[in-house]
């Protein structure tokens, strides 16, 4: 009787040891398999000769082509491994812009974009939005007739761009103040609409296909209408305080 209990105990112990061994072996095989798959299939994206780099510190890559609604136009962001760019005082990029509060735009989406290329998928014509890489593009947002239908007609493209070293740290980064700009869907007619603001609360198209914006600057709140045909300000006014009307 005692021998039967002993053999059962040994059998159970051997089963536990075997189970632990199987689990360890499975884990080791899984790790080796994953390492083999990634090491064999991972291909380093090629470095592209798309922009000058005097210090040879940048590695340029193109982002994924984004189609602008139902048009023939696509935009592709020029990305860099660096999320910042040194301020260039020779071209005016290092000047401090006064009266900025330092608040960031609430729709901020950090990227590595230093420029953006527009390509016409019908004619194969391509052009850059800027002539240099001395800025950061942190948001690109096509403006459609229907906000909830990206396949509807696109009227313009909105941008959030950092061009000035407003915090004086020698770099252009997402800690600096931004410029709100617009262009046509092919990148033409680039226009800087807001260069002094603290926060943009909202912007969207109204029924007349004009851009309606609400933003703050120096603790005051403003609303503005912009003609998306000419990129001119139709109307701009400071919102009244409670009890002023």
PyMOL commands that set and color helices and strands:
alter all, ss='L'
color gray80, all
select helices_A, chain A and resi 2-41+89-91
alter helices_A, ss='H'
color red, helices_A
select strands_A, chain A and resi 61-62+66-67+73-79+85-86+113-120+126-128+136-144+154-162+171-172+179-183+191-194+199-205+211-217+220-227+232-238
alter strands_A, ss='S'
color yellow, strands_A
deselect
rebuild
show_as cartoon
